[in-house]
Amino acid sequence: MKKSKEYTQIEKKRFLPEIKNCVSCKTKLKRHMTLSKKTVITLNGAVYVTHIGYSCPNEKCIERNKVYRSAAADSLALPNFTFGIDIIALVGYLKLGKHYTVDEVHKEVNERLKTYDIQISRRNVMYLFEAYCALLKASAKNTSDPQFQAWVEQIRKNKYCIISVDGIQPDKGEDTIYLIREVTTGRLIHAQNVLSSDKNTMKEVLSHILALDLPITGFISDAQETIVSAIFELWPDIPHQTCQFHYFQEAARPIYEGDRAIRKEMRKTMTAPLRPLRRQLADQIARTLEEETEEARNEREQLQIIDTYVVSAKSSMNRDGSAPFDYAGLKGYQDLDALEQSLEHLKKKPMQAKRR
């Protein structure tokens, strides 16, 4: 059996559909199933993604069997890929934009991931470049693909679809690859690499969707002004919604950065005294193992309890968190507060025993 990889630093993110009500009968959606649980490697480290699908609970609804997905979750990585779309974009940019060799791309990507103690193989770099090329060909291939045409006809028959627009930029100021999907089916409709993200460029990217004449009922994207303006000019009567995950992530960023600073200070303050204390406890526990007296056993038991507290204190500094609402520093502080309360409880026990 293949052993699963372990990552020293990993964030946990849970994604729900951006759509809250059935597009057909407007009933509030309810949780239906867990679509996937997987680790995605991005340029910002490893992310454990839990993707939850929702469906319409109305038994009379003609779309009750449809499963609604999260556009934000789908935009992190391609199906069956561990490495994220941002890494795919970086590989393509380095290979085609910078004219790097495969070995040079391999070295550069590993240099980016070194901070998170992650490595990528040379073979995977080649696979990711093939994926990048496939994305760039997606729009041209779709127009002549019989399966795509059948999908378009089904969408027109349903008389609704929701479009998500997501841009991936591996380096600030460099090329951006835009991916356009239909949210309810997760279908990739168009992909395009552009040098600029101004409004006219975005209108040109979106013109490929306009040409399909789809019955669009809504758009989802981040709050990038040029995307919002381009959508409004091309579809002035179609509602647009900012992706809730991006919205809350940006809104909570100052708090998240402050929490990160707190966790960093906690590590700086506590690591120095805890590390030698653990070594000291290990030596003392080993010494008690040499004796099999009642006194030695009692001392060993007490030392092991103290060691458990020390391990718990160290663990509090390694809690994971993710924006927008999961704060590692706050969780670590709560862990330390619980340890303090436990120690205070232990200190009171001998006093209570004496009173008796």
N, C-alpha and C positions, 0 to 999 in steps of 0.2 A: 504494500500500500504506500502511495506517495505521501510523504510527510508534508503537512501544510506549513507554509512559511510563517515565521513569527517576526513582528516588527516592534522595535523598542519604543517607537513613538507612533501612535495611531489615534486619530479622531473618530468619534462615532456620530453619525448623522442619520436622522430619520426623515424620510421624505413622504409627504402626502400630496394628493392631487391638488393643483391650484384651483380647479373647478370644484365648487361646493354643492352645486345643484344640477340635477339631471337636465341635459340640454333639450330633452324631448318634453317631459312633463313637469319640469321645474321642482320636483321633489328633492328634498335634501338628501344627499348621498350618505351611505353608511359603509363602514369598513367591510370589505369582502374577503380579501386574502393578502398574504404577504407575497409580493411578486418576486422579490429576490433579496438575498442577504449576501453581500460579497465585499471584498476589499478592493478598492480602487487606488492605484498609485498615481498621484498628481505631482506637479512641480512644487506643491506646498506640503508634500508628505503623503503618508498613507491615510486613507479614509475608509472606515467600515460603514458601508451604506446599507440601510434597511429601507426598502422601497415597498410602501403599502398601497395596494389597489383598492379603490372604492367602487361601489355599484349602486344602482337605483333600487330601493327597497319596495317600490310600488309594483305589485304583481300584475297590474293591468297595463303597465308601461311597455311599449313595443321595444324599448332599448334596455330592459331590465337585465339582460345578460351581458351588456357591455361593461367592460372593466376600465375605469378611468385611472390614468397613470399620472405621475409627476413629470412635467417637462424638465424641471431642474435636475431630477435624478437621471433621466435619460441623456441629458446634456453632459454629464460627467464623463461617460465612457461609452464606446460602441458596444453592442451586444457581444457577450463572450470575450471581451477584452478586459484585462487587468489594468493595463496602463491607460491613463485618462486621455481625453481628446487634447488637452493642453500639451501633453508630451508628444502626441502625434503631430500637432501643429509645429512644435519646436523642431522635431526631426525633419519635417518637410521643409521648414524655413532654412535650416542649416544646410540641407542637402541641395535644394534648388536655389535658394536665395544667396547663400554664402559659398555655394559650390564646394562644401566640405566632402571629403571622402567618408566612407562608412566608418572607418576606424576613428576619424576625427569627430564624427557625430557621436559615436559610442563614448569617446572620452569626454566630450563636452556634456552630454546628458548625465553621465555618472558623476561628473563634477558638480552638477546642479543638485543631484539627489544625495550627495555625500553627507550633507548636513543632517539628513533624516536617517542615516545609516541604511540606505537602500542602494542596491545595484541593479543594473539592467544588462542582459547579455547582448553580445554583438548580433546574434541571430534575431533577438526580439527587436533590435533597432531596424533590421531589414524588414521584418514583418510590419512594423509601424510605418515605415516609409511606403510600403505597398498599400497600407490602409489610407495613408494621406493621398496617394495618387487616386485611389478609388473614390475618395470623397470629392476630389476635384472633378472627377468624371461623372459624378452622380446626376447632375442636371441633364447633361447630354444623353446619358444612358436612359434616364427616366422617360424622355419623350418618345423613344422607340421601343421601350420595354412593354410587351403585351400585358404582363402582370401589373405594371404601373398604370396602364390605360384602364385595365379592369378595375383597379382601385379607384381611379378618378371617377369612373362611371358609377361606382357604388356610392362614393361620397356625394355625387350630384343627385343620386336617387334618394339618399338620406336627407338631403337639403340642409346640411350643416357640417361645419368643421371648424376647429379652433387651431390657429397657427401660432407656433412659438418661434422666436428669433433669438439666437444665442451666438455671441462672438467670442472666439478664443484668440488671445494675443500672447504668444510666448515671450516676447520682449517689447517693452514700451517703445512706441515710435516705429515699430516694424510692422510687417504684414499681419493681417488679421484674417482668420478663416471664419466665415459665418455659416452656421448650420440652421436650416429652416425645417421644422417638423410639423406634422399634424398631431396634436396632443392626444386625442382620444384613441388613435391607433398606434401612435409612436412611430409612424412612417417618416423616414427622411425624404423630403421633397427636393431640396436643393442645397448645394454646398458651393461656396465660392471664396476664393482667396483674393483679398484686395489690399492695396497699398495705403488707402485712406478710408476713413469711416465718416466722411462728411455726408450731409444730407443727400446730395445728388448721387453719390456712390451708393448709399443705402437704397435710394429709389431705383437705381439700376439693378441692384441685387434682388429687390422685391418685385421688380417687373416680371421676373420669371414666374412668380406665383400669380401675378395679375393675369398673365397670358393663359394660365390654366383655366381661368373662369370658374373657380371653385365657389361653392355657396358658403363663404366665410361668415361665421357668426361672432368671432372674437379673436383678439390677438393677445399674446403673452410675451413680454420681453423684460429686460432690466430697464432701468430708468435712463438709459443713454438718450440724450436729447435728440440726436440726429435720427435714431431709429423711430422714436415717438413721432417726430415731425414728418418723416417720410411716410409712415403708416397713415397719419392723419390726412396727408395730401392725396395719397392714392386711394384710401378707403375712408372718406370723411364721416360716413354714417355707421361705421363698424366700431363697437366699443373696444377699448384697449385697457389691459390690466397689467400693472407692474407685478412681476413674479414676487409672490409673498416672501419666499425664502430670501431673495436678493434684498427686498425691501427691509425686512427685519434684521438681516445680517448687517446692512449698512447703518441702520438706525442704532443698533446695539454695539457698533464697532468701538466707540470711545469707552464704553463700560468694559468691553472684552479686553481692550488694550490695558486698561487700568488693572483688571483682574490678573492679566498676564504679568504685569509688573509686580503685583503682590506675591504671586507664586514664585517669581524669580528671587525676590527678597527673602521669602521663606526658605528657599533652598540655600541661599547664601548664608543665612543666619544659623540654620540648623545642621547643615551637612558637616561642618567642622567639628562640633562637639559629639555628634552621634557616631561618626565613623570610628574613632578610637574607643568609644564606649562599647561598641559591639565586639571589637577585638578583645577588650578587657573581659567582657562577660564570657566570651568563648573560652578564654584561658581559664577563668575561674570554674566554669562548668566542667571543663576537661580535668581540672585538678580534683574535683569532687568525685569523678568517676573512678579515681584510684582507690578510694575508700568505700567500703560497704557498710558503714556505720549508720545508725538512725540519724545522727546529727548531719552527716554528709548528704544523706538523701533529702533531708529537709532543706538544707542550704541549696542543693541543686534545684529543687522544686521552686524555691524562691527566685533563684537566678534565672531560671527559664521563664518565669512569669515576667520578670523585669525585661528580659530579652524580647518577649512578645510585645511589650509596650514600646520598646525601642523600634522594633520592626514596623509596628503600626504607625509610629511617628514618621518614619522614613517613607512609608507608603503614602502618607497624606500629602507628601510633596510631589508624588508622581501620578496624581489623579489626572485623567484626561478630561478635556473640555472642548466644546466647539460653539462657534457663534451660531445663532444669536443669543441663546438663553442658557447654555450649559457652561458654567464658569468653574474652571478647575481650581483657581485660587480660593473661591468661596467654599467649594466642597472640601478642600484641604483644611481650611480654617475650621469648618464644622467638625471634621474628624479630630482635630487637635482639641477642640472644645469638649468633645465627647470623652477623649482620653483624660483631660483634666478633671472632668466630673467623676470619672471612674476612679482616679487616684484619690480624689477627695473622699469618695465613699470608702475606699480602703483605709484611709487615715482615721476615719471615724469608728471603724470596727473595733480596734483594740480598746478605745475609750469606752465603748458600749459594753465590751466584755468585762472591763474593770468594775463598772458600775454594778453589774450583776453580782 
